[in-house]
Amino acid sequence: MRGVEIFCAHAQRQSGNSLRCFDLSGHAAQLNITANVIDPGPVETDINSQFLTKPEIGKGIEEQTALRRIGEVEDITNLARFLASSRSRWITGQYIAAHGGFRL
């Protein structure tokens, strides 16, 4: 039976969080639990929509993103759902940048 997923969400490229999650994944694996970091990059949320919808800011972010758009909450929740599913049972200790190619 598959263990419970642990997410270190919103790491925001903080290596400390990434390293802690990587360390946690090694310990949690003994209990059949996976642990991964999701770095969401620029995603429009209720908190930052006033900031990101300003044309000069939103356009600047889009120009720095390979996919030429600001992320949506669904982009991140789809990844989180995948990591919480049994289809990701072989994925642990990973820092996953879900940012549409921001600043590549």
N, CA, C and O atoms as CSV, one atom per row, in Angstrom:
chain,resi,resn,atom,element,x,y,z
A,1,MET,N,N,0.852,-1.183,0.000
A,1,MET,CA,C,0.000,0.000,0.000
A,1,MET,C,C,0.894,1.242,0.000
A,1,MET,O,O,1.941,1.282,0.646
A,2,ARG,N,N,0.458,2.216,-0.721
A,2,ARG,CA,C,1.228,3.448,-0.890
A,2,ARG,C,C,1.067,4.345,0.336
A,2,ARG,O,O,-0.005,4.433,0.935
A,3,GLY,N,N,2.158,4.998,0.682
A,3,GLY,CA,C,2.147,5.906,1.829
A,3,GLY,C,C,1.542,7.252,1.512
A,3,GLY,O,O,1.132,7.521,0.383
A,4,VAL,N,N,1.494,8.068,2.497
A,4,VAL,CA,C,0.958,9.426,2.375
A,4,VAL,C,C,2.025,10.325,1.765
A,4,VAL,O,O,3.204,10.207,2.100
A,5,GLU,N,N,1.622,11.219,0.874
A,5,GLU,CA,C,2.552,12.164,0.252
A,5,GLU,C,C,2.821,13.333,1.195
A,5,GLU,O,O,1.922,13.810,1.888
A,6,ILE,N,N,4.044,13.774,1.208
A,6,ILE,CA,C,4.409,14.980,1.958
A,6,ILE,C,C,4.907,15.997,0.953
A,6,ILE,O,O,5.788,15.699,0.147
A,7,PHE,N,N,4.360,17.170,0.995
A,7,PHE,CA,C,4.768,18.210,0.061
A,7,PHE,C,C,5.438,19.364,0.803
A,7,PHE,O,O,4.928,19.854,1.811
A,8,CYS,N,N,6.560,19.776,0.299
A,8,CYS,CA,C,7.219,20.991,0.772
A,8,CYS,C,C,6.910,22.039,-0.289
A,8,CYS,O,O,7.773,22.419,-1.080
A,9,ALA,N,N,5.667,22.496,-0.291
A,9,ALA,CA,C,5.203,23.372,-1.369
A,9,ALA,C,C,5.728,24.789,-1.200
A,9,ALA,O,O,6.125,25.204,-0.111
A,10,HIS,N,N,5.717,25.501,-2.288
A,10,HIS,CA,C,6.102,26.910,-2.322
A,10,HIS,C,C,7.522,27.139,-1.814
A,10,HIS,O,O,7.751,28.039,-1.006
A,11,ALA,N,N,8.442,26.363,-2.263
A,11,ALA,CA,C,9.827,26.488,-1.812
A,11,ALA,C,C,10.463,27.780,-2.279
A,11,ALA,O,O,11.393,28.285,-1.650
A,12,GLN,N,N,9.960,28.320,-3.392
A,12,GLN,CA,C,10.451,29.593,-3.909
A,12,GLN,C,C,11.961,29.611,-4.048
A,12,GLN,O,O,12.621,30.585,-3.687
A,13,ARG,N,N,12.487,28.542,-4.566
A,13,ARG,CA,C,13.924,28.427,-4.833
A,13,ARG,C,C,14.799,28.588,-3.599
A,13,ARG,O,O,15.956,28.994,-3.703
A,14,GLN,N,N,14.267,28.281,-2.466
A,14,GLN,CA,C,15.055,28.380,-1.237
A,14,GLN,C,C,15.771,27.048,-1.036
A,14,GLN,O,O,15.145,26.028,-0.747
A,15,SER,N,N,17.070,27.073,-1.192
A,15,SER,CA,C,17.824,25.821,-1.118
A,15,SER,C,C,17.661,25.145,0.234
A,15,SER,O,O,17.733,23.919,0.320
A,16,GLY,N,N,17.444,25.915,1.281
A,16,GLY,CA,C,17.231,25.316,2.599
A,16,GLY,C,C,16.022,24.406,2.615
A,16,GLY,O,O,16.081,23.297,3.144
A,17,ASN,N,N,14.933,24.867,2.040
A,17,ASN,CA,C,13.723,24.043,1.967
A,17,ASN,C,C,13.964,22.825,1.097
A,17,ASN,O,O,13.513,21.726,1.418
A,18,SER,N,N,14.673,23.019,-0.005
A,18,SER,CA,C,14.956,21.909,-0.905
A,18,SER,C,C,15.801,20.856,-0.204
A,18,SER,O,O,15.527,19.660,-0.312
A,19,LEU,N,N,16.822,21.295,0.510
A,19,LEU,CA,C,17.689,20.351,1.212
A,19,LEU,C,C,16.949,19.632,2.338
A,19,LEU,O,O,17.145,18.435,2.547
A,20,ARG,N,N,16.098,20.361,3.062
A,20,ARG,CA,C,15.321,19.727,4.130
A,20,ARG,C,C,14.377,18.677,3.550
A,20,ARG,O,O,14.227,17.590,4.107
A,21,CYS,N,N,13.750,19.007,2.443
A,21,CYS,CA,C,12.829,18.055,1.824
A,21,CYS,C,C,13.599,16.842,1.295
A,21,CYS,O,O,13.134,15.708,1.411
A,22,PHE,N,N,14.774,17.087,0.717
A,22,PHE,CA,C,15.603,15.993,0.221
A,22,PHE,C,C,15.987,15.077,1.381
A,22,PHE,O,O,15.911,13.854,1.260
A,23,ASP,N,N,16.398,15.662,2.499
A,23,ASP,CA,C,16.752,14.885,3.681
A,23,ASP,C,C,15.535,14.127,4.211
A,23,ASP,O,O,15.628,12.950,4.557
A,24,LEU,N,N,14.398,14.814,4.269
A,24,LEU,CA,C,13.163,14.188,4.735
A,24,LEU,C,C,12.787,13.001,3.859
A,24,LEU,O,O,12.325,11.976,4.359
A,25,SER,N,N,12.985,13.143,2.554
A,25,SER,CA,C,12.596,12.061,1.646
A,25,SER,C,C,13.381,10.788,1.940
A,25,SER,O,O,12.848,9.685,1.812
A,26,GLY,N,N,14.633,10.935,2.329
A,26,GLY,CA,C,15.429,9.753,2.666
A,26,GLY,C,C,14.898,9.028,3.881
A,26,GLY,O,O,14.854,7.798,3.910
A,27,HIS,N,N,14.490,9.795,4.894
A,27,HIS,CA,C,13.937,9.187,6.108
A,27,HIS,C,C,12.523,8.652,5.859
A,27,HIS,O,O,12.181,7.560,6.313
A,28,ALA,N,N,11.721,9.411,5.150
A,28,ALA,CA,C,10.327,9.026,4.918
A,28,ALA,C,C,10.215,7.801,4.019
A,28,ALA,O,O,9.246,7.047,4.109
A,29,ALA,N,N,11.196,7.603,3.160
A,29,ALA,CA,C,11.156,6.466,2.242
A,29,ALA,C,C,11.084,5.139,2.999
A,29,ALA,O,O,10.504,4.170,2.509
A,30,GLN,N,N,11.666,5.103,4.176
A,30,GLN,CA,C,11.617,3.878,4.981
A,30,GLN,C,C,10.188,3.532,5.388
A,30,GLN,O,O,9.885,2.389,5.728
A,31,LEU,N,N,9.309,4.545,5.349
A,31,LEU,CA,C,7.898,4.348,5.690
A,31,LEU,C,C,7.008,4.333,4.449
A,31,LEU,O,O,5.783,4.396,4.550
A,32,ASN,N,N,7.646,4.247,3.270
A,32,ASN,CA,C,6.925,4.266,1.997
A,32,ASN,C,C,6.192,5.587,1.770
A,32,ASN,O,O,5.087,5.621,1.228
A,33,ILE,N,N,6.834,6.666,2.198
A,33,ILE,CA,C,6.292,8.014,2.021
A,33,ILE,C,C,7.242,8.779,1.117
A,33,ILE,O,O,8.458,8.695,1.288
A,34,THR,N,N,6.709,9.518,0.164
A,34,THR,CA,C,7.526,10.333,-0.720
A,34,THR,C,C,7.443,11.797,-0.296
A,34,THR,O,O,6.452,12.230,0.291
A,35,ALA,N,N,8.500,12.552,-0.601
A,35,ALA,CA,C,8.550,13.975,-0.271
A,35,ALA,C,C,9.216,14.713,-1.426
A,35,ALA,O,O,10.309,14.343,-1.855
A,36,ASN,N,N,8.567,15.746,-1.926
A,36,ASN,CA,C,9.073,16.519,-3.052
A,36,ASN,C,C,8.799,18.003,-2.823
A,36,ASN,O,O,7.918,18.370,-2.046
A,37,VAL,N,N,9.566,18.851,-3.511
A,37,VAL,CA,C,9.386,20.296,-3.455
A,37,VAL,C,C,8.757,20.755,-4.759
A,37,VAL,O,O,9.201,20.358,-5.837
A,38,ILE,N,N,7.737,21.582,-4.671
A,38,ILE,CA,C,7.152,22.218,-5.847
A,38,ILE,C,C,7.503,23.700,-5.791
A,38,ILE,O,O,7.135,24.396,-4.845
A,39,ASP,N,N,8.216,24.178,-6.808
A,39,ASP,CA,C,8.538,25.602,-6.945
A,39,ASP,C,C,7.582,26.170,-7.981
A,39,ASP,O,O,7.771,25.935,-9.174
A,40,PRO,N,N,6.552,26.917,-7.560
A,40,PRO,CA,C,5.518,27.338,-8.491
A,40,PRO,C,C,5.860,28.504,-9.398
A,40,PRO,O,O,5.129,28.742,-10.359
A,41,GLY,N,N,6.913,29.231,-9.152
A,41,GLY,CA,C,7.217,30.366,-10.028
A,41,GLY,C,C,6.096,31.397,-10.026
A,41,GLY,O,O,5.304,31.435,-9.084
A,42,PRO,N,N,6.008,32.239,-11.062
A,42,PRO,CA,C,4.982,33.289,-11.104
A,42,PRO,C,C,3.607,32.710,-11.461
A,42,PRO,O,O,3.355,32.326,-12.603
A,43,VAL,N,N,2.732,32.660,-10.462
A,43,VAL,CA,C,1.378,32.114,-10.622
A,43,VAL,C,C,0.393,33.143,-10.093
A,43,VAL,O,O,0.564,33.672,-8.995
A,44,GLU,N,N,-0.630,33.419,-10.872
A,44,GLU,CA,C,-1.643,34.382,-10.434
A,44,GLU,C,C,-2.547,33.743,-9.388
A,44,GLU,O,O,-3.188,32.722,-9.638
A,45,THR,N,N,-2.585,34.363,-8.212
A,45,THR,CA,C,-3.435,33.907,-7.116
A,45,THR,C,C,-4.232,35.098,-6.587
A,45,THR,O,O,-4.041,36.228,-7.037
A,46,ASP,N,N,-5.112,34.844,-5.647
A,46,ASP,CA,C,-5.869,35.941,-5.029
A,46,ASP,C,C,-4.936,36.950,-4.370
A,46,ASP,O,O,-5.210,38.149,-4.360
A,47,ILE,N,N,-3.841,36.457,-3.826
A,47,ILE,CA,C,-2.913,37.324,-3.104
A,47,ILE,C,C,-2.163,38.269,-4.038
A,47,ILE,O,O,-1.985,39.442,-3.708
A,48,ASN,N,N,-1.725,37.786,-5.189
A,48,ASN,CA,C,-0.872,38.613,-6.051
A,48,ASN,C,C,-1.511,39.045,-7.368
A,48,ASN,O,O,-0.820,39.604,-8.220
A,49,SER,N,N,-2.797,38.806,-7.559
A,49,SER,CA,C,-3.427,39.136,-8.845
A,49,SER,C,C,-3.417,40.637,-9.128
A,49,SER,O,O,-3.275,41.041,-10.282
A,50,GLN,N,N,-3.563,41.464,-8.102
A,50,GLN,CA,C,-3.519,42.916,-8.330
A,50,GLN,C,C,-2.155,43.348,-8.845
A,50,GLN,O,O,-2.051,44.285,-9.637
A,51,PHE,N,N,-1.124,42.671,-8.400
A,51,PHE,CA,C,0.242,42.962,-8.822
A,51,PHE,C,C,0.500,42.428,-10.240
A,51,PHE,O,O,1.012,43.152,-11.094
A,52,LEU,N,N,0.146,41.174,-10.481
A,52,LEU,CA,C,0.448,40.538,-11.767
A,52,LEU,C,C,-0.426,41.018,-12.918
A,52,LEU,O,O,-0.040,40.882,-14.079
A,53,THR,N,N,-1.602,41.578,-12.617
A,53,THR,CA,C,-2.471,42.047,-13.693
A,53,THR,C,C,-2.124,43.455,-14.162
A,53,THR,O,O,-2.709,43.947,-15.127
A,54,LYS,N,N,-1.183,44.103,-13.492
A,54,LYS,CA,C,-0.710,45.399,-13.991
A,54,LYS,C,C,0.051,45.142,-15.287
A,54,LYS,O,O,0.986,44.341,-15.309
A,55,PRO,N,N,-0.345,45.822,-16.376
A,55,PRO,CA,C,0.259,45.529,-17.686
A,55,PRO,C,C,1.786,45.561,-17.697
A,55,PRO,O,O,2.414,44.689,-18.297
A,56,GLU,N,N,2.384,46.537,-17.054
A,56,GLU,CA,C,3.845,46.648,-17.096
A,56,GLU,C,C,4.527,45.505,-16.348
A,56,GLU,O,O,5.644,45.121,-16.696
A,57,ILE,N,N,3.879,44.965,-15.337
A,57,ILE,CA,C,4.459,43.868,-14.557
A,57,ILE,C,C,4.156,42.529,-15.224
A,57,ILE,O,O,5.059,41.725,-15.454
A,58,GLY,N,N,2.884,42.296,-15.531
A,58,GLY,CA,C,2.495,41.041,-16.167
A,58,GLY,C,C,3.209,40.802,-17.488
A,58,GLY,O,O,3.673,39.695,-17.759
A,59,LYS,N,N,3.294,41.839,-18.306
A,59,LYS,CA,C,3.968,41.701,-19.602
A,59,LYS,C,C,5.451,41.395,-19.412
A,59,LYS,O,O,6.022,40.586,-20.143
A,60,GLY,N,N,6.071,42.043,-18.428
A,60,GLY,CA,C,7.483,41.789,-18.153
A,60,GLY,C,C,7.744,40.345,-17.744
A,60,GLY,O,O,8.726,39.737,-18.169
A,61,ILE,N,N,6.856,39.802,-16.914
A,61,ILE,CA,C,6.994,38.406,-16.488
A,61,ILE,C,C,6.765,37.474,-17.670
A,61,ILE,O,O,7.516,36.517,-17.859
A,62,GLU,N,N,5.735,37.743,-18.465
A,62,GLU,CA,C,5.467,36.905,-19.630
A,62,GLU,C,C,6.652,36.879,-20.592
A,62,GLU,O,O,6.960,35.836,-21.170
A,63,GLU,N,N,7.311,38.012,-20.763
A,63,GLU,CA,C,8.466,38.086,-21.666
A,63,GLU,C,C,9.650,37.281,-21.146
A,63,GLU,O,O,10.503,36.856,-21.925
A,64,GLN,N,N,9.709,37.067,-19.821
A,64,GLN,CA,C,10.799,36.300,-19.227
A,64,GLN,C,C,10.464,34.822,-19.080
A,64,GLN,O,O,11.273,34.050,-18.565
A,65,THR,N,N,9.279,34.424,-19.527
A,65,THR,CA,C,8.812,33.051,-19.374
A,65,THR,C,C,8.770,32.368,-20.734
A,65,THR,O,O,8.190,32.897,-21.682
A,66,ALA,N,N,9.378,31.206,-20.827
A,66,ALA,CA,C,9.444,30.479,-22.104
A,66,ALA,C,C,8.054,30.230,-22.696
A,66,ALA,O,O,7.882,30.318,-23.911
A,67,LEU,N,N,7.083,29.928,-21.874
A,67,LEU,CA,C,5.728,29.660,-22.367
A,67,LEU,C,C,4.910,30.933,-22.557
A,67,LEU,O,O,3.743,30.866,-22.942
A,68,ARG,N,N,5.510,32.086,-22.291
A,68,ARG,CA,C,4.921,33.408,-22.547
A,68,ARG,C,C,3.580,33.636,-21.877
A,68,ARG,O,O,2.671,34.227,-22.460
A,69,ARG,N,N,3.467,33.158,-20.638
A,69,ARG,CA,C,2.258,33.432,-19.864
A,69,ARG,C,C,2.558,33.304,-18.382
A,69,ARG,O,O,3.548,32.691,-17.983
A,70,ILE,N,N,1.700,33.885,-17.584
A,70,ILE,CA,C,1.772,33.737,-16.131
A,70,ILE,C,C,1.018,32.459,-15.776
A,70,ILE,O,O,-0.016,32.151,-16.370
A,71,GLY,N,N,1.535,31.732,-14.821
A,71,GLY,CA,C,0.908,30.475,-14.429
A,71,GLY,C,C,-0.448,30.665,-13.784
A,71,GLY,O,O,-0.779,31.735,-13.273
A,72,GLU,N,N,-1.214,29.601,-13.823
A,72,GLU,CA,C,-2.524,29.562,-13.172
A,72,GLU,C,C,-2.451,28.564,-12.026
A,72,GLU,O,O,-1.640,27.638,-12.056
A,73,VAL,N,N,-3.285,28.746,-11.029
A,73,VAL,CA,C,-3.306,27.846,-9.882
A,73,VAL,C,C,-3.454,26.401,-10.346
A,73,VAL,O,O,-2.833,25.504,-9.777
A,74,GLU,N,N,-4.253,26.170,-11.352
A,74,GLU,CA,C,-4.475,24.819,-11.856
A,74,GLU,C,C,-3.180,24.169,-12.362
A,74,GLU,O,O,-3.024,22.951,-12.277
A,75,ASP,N,N,-2.253,24.978,-12.888
A,75,ASP,CA,C,-0.970,24.431,-13.333
A,75,ASP,C,C,-0.239,23.758,-12.179
A,75,ASP,O,O,0.400,22.722,-12.360
A,76,ILE,N,N,-0.332,24.344,-11.006
A,76,ILE,CA,C,0.352,23.811,-9.832
A,76,ILE,C,C,-0.459,22.679,-9.193
A,76,ILE,O,O,0.103,21.665,-8.780
A,77,THR,N,N,-1.766,22.855,-9.116
A,77,THR,CA,C,-2.573,21.796,-8.496
A,77,THR,C,C,-2.532,20.511,-9.310
A,77,THR,O,O,-2.607,19.422,-8.741
A,78,ASN,N,N,-2.415,20.616,-10.631
A,78,ASN,CA,C,-2.283,19.403,-11.443
A,78,ASN,C,C,-1.020,18.632,-11.075
A,78,ASN,O,O,-1.040,17.405,-10.978
A,79,LEU,N,N,0.078,19.358,-10.872
A,79,LEU,CA,C,1.323,18.712,-10.467
A,79,LEU,C,C,1.185,18.102,-9.070
A,79,LEU,O,O,1.609,16.970,-8.836
A,80,ALA,N,N,0.593,18.856,-8.151
A,80,ALA,CA,C,0.413,18.346,-6.783
A,80,ALA,C,C,-0.468,17.096,-6.775
A,80,ALA,O,O,-0.192,16.143,-6.046
A,81,ARG,N,N,-1.521,17.101,-7.582
A,81,ARG,CA,C,-2.388,15.906,-7.669
A,81,ARG,C,C,-1.615,14.708,-8.204
A,81,ARG,O,O,-1.770,13.590,-7.713
A,82,PHE,N,N,-0.781,14.950,-9.214
A,82,PHE,CA,C,0.025,13.863,-9.752
A,82,PHE,C,C,0.954,13.308,-8.679
A,82,PHE,O,O,1.057,12.094,-8.509
A,83,LEU,N,N,1.635,14.204,-7.950
A,83,LEU,CA,C,2.562,13.746,-6.918
A,83,LEU,C,C,1.849,13.030,-5.773
A,83,LEU,O,O,2.444,12.188,-5.102
A,84,ALA,N,N,0.587,13.360,-5.550
A,84,ALA,CA,C,-0.194,12.702,-4.499
A,84,ALA,C,C,-0.783,11.375,-4.963
A,84,ALA,O,O,-1.326,10.618,-4.158
A,85,SER,N,N,-0.679,11.096,-6.247
A,85,SER,CA,C,-1.266,9.872,-6.786
A,85,SER,C,C,-0.256,8.719,-6.778
A,85,SER,O,O,0.946,8.925,-6.608
A,86,SER,N,N,-0.762,7.530,-6.963
A,86,SER,CA,C,0.108,6.351,-7.015
A,86,SER,C,C,0.978,6.335,-8.280
A,86,SER,O,O,1.956,5.591,-8.348
A,87,ARG,N,N,0.627,7.148,-9.270
A,87,ARG,CA,C,1.432,7.203,-10.500
A,87,ARG,C,C,2.812,7.810,-10.252
A,87,ARG,O,O,3.708,7.654,-11.081
A,88,SER,N,N,2.992,8.491,-9.138
A,88,SER,CA,C,4.289,9.113,-8.848
A,88,SER,C,C,5.064,8.349,-7.772
A,88,SER,O,O,5.962,8.908,-7.141
A,89,ARG,N,N,4.731,7.111,-7.565
A,89,ARG,CA,C,5.312,6.357,-6.454
A,89,ARG,C,C,6.827,6.190,-6.531
A,89,ARG,O,O,7.441,5.802,-5.538
A,90,TRP,N,N,7.443,6.467,-7.664
A,90,TRP,CA,C,8.889,6.325,-7.839
A,90,TRP,C,C,9.587,7.680,-7.820
A,90,TRP,O,O,10.779,7.769,-8.115
A,91,ILE,N,N,8.854,8.727,-7.477
A,91,ILE,CA,C,9.396,10.087,-7.454
A,91,ILE,C,C,9.477,10.563,-6.009
A,91,ILE,O,O,8.459,10.693,-5.330
A,92,THR,N,N,10.688,10.819,-5.551
A,92,THR,CA,C,10.873,11.350,-4.199
A,92,THR,C,C,12.184,12.122,-4.124
A,92,THR,O,O,13.132,11.834,-4.855
A,93,GLY,N,N,12.223,13.100,-3.236
A,93,GLY,CA,C,13.425,13.905,-3.045
A,93,GLY,C,C,13.709,14.855,-4.194
A,93,GLY,O,O,14.860,15.231,-4.414
A,94,GLN,N,N,12.679,15.248,-4.931
A,94,GLN,CA,C,12.874,16.073,-6.115
A,94,GLN,C,C,12.442,17.517,-5.885
A,94,GLN,O,O,11.462,17.792,-5.192
A,95,TYR,N,N,13.193,18.419,-6.480
A,95,TYR,CA,C,12.855,19.841,-6.534
A,95,TYR,C,C,12.274,20.071,-7.922
A,95,TYR,O,O,13.004,20.038,-8.913
A,96,ILE,N,N,10.982,20.300,-8.002
A,96,ILE,CA,C,10.304,20.407,-9.301
A,96,ILE,C,C,9.907,21.854,-9.550
A,96,ILE,O,O,9.052,22.412,-8.862
A,97,ALA,N,N,10.551,22.451,-10.556
A,97,ALA,CA,C,10.262,23.833,-10.931
A,97,ALA,C,C,9.100,23.827,-11.910
A,97,ALA,O,O,9.254,23.421,-13.062
A,98,ALA,N,N,7.946,24.274,-11.457
A,98,ALA,CA,C,6.743,24.364,-12.294
A,98,ALA,C,C,6.510,25.839,-12.579
A,98,ALA,O,O,5.608,26.451,-12.007
A,99,HIS,N,N,7.321,26.411,-13.462
A,99,HIS,CA,C,7.277,27.850,-13.679
A,99,HIS,C,C,7.213,28.245,-15.138
A,99,HIS,O,O,7.472,29.401,-15.473
A,100,GLY,N,N,6.877,27.320,-16.009
A,100,GLY,CA,C,6.703,27.643,-17.417
A,100,GLY,C,C,7.970,28.108,-18.110
A,100,GLY,O,O,7.909,28.741,-19.164
A,101,GLY,N,N,9.114,27.799,-17.527
A,101,GLY,CA,C,10.375,28.235,-18.121
A,101,GLY,C,C,10.745,29.648,-17.745
A,101,GLY,O,O,11.402,30.342,-18.522
A,102,PHE,N,N,10.337,30.093,-16.567
A,102,PHE,CA,C,10.642,31.451,-16.115
A,102,PHE,C,C,12.151,31.642,-15.989
A,102,PHE,O,O,12.838,30.876,-15.312
A,103,ARG,N,N,12.640,32.664,-16.647
A,103,ARG,CA,C,14.055,33.064,-16.635
A,103,ARG,C,C,15.004,31.963,-17.083
A,103,ARG,O,O,16.079,31.795,-16.508
A,104,LEU,N,N,14.615,31.220,-18.095
A,104,LEU,CA,C,15.540,30.225,-18.670
A,104,LEU,C,C,16.620,30.908,-19.476
A,104,LEU,O,O,17.489,30.239,-20.036
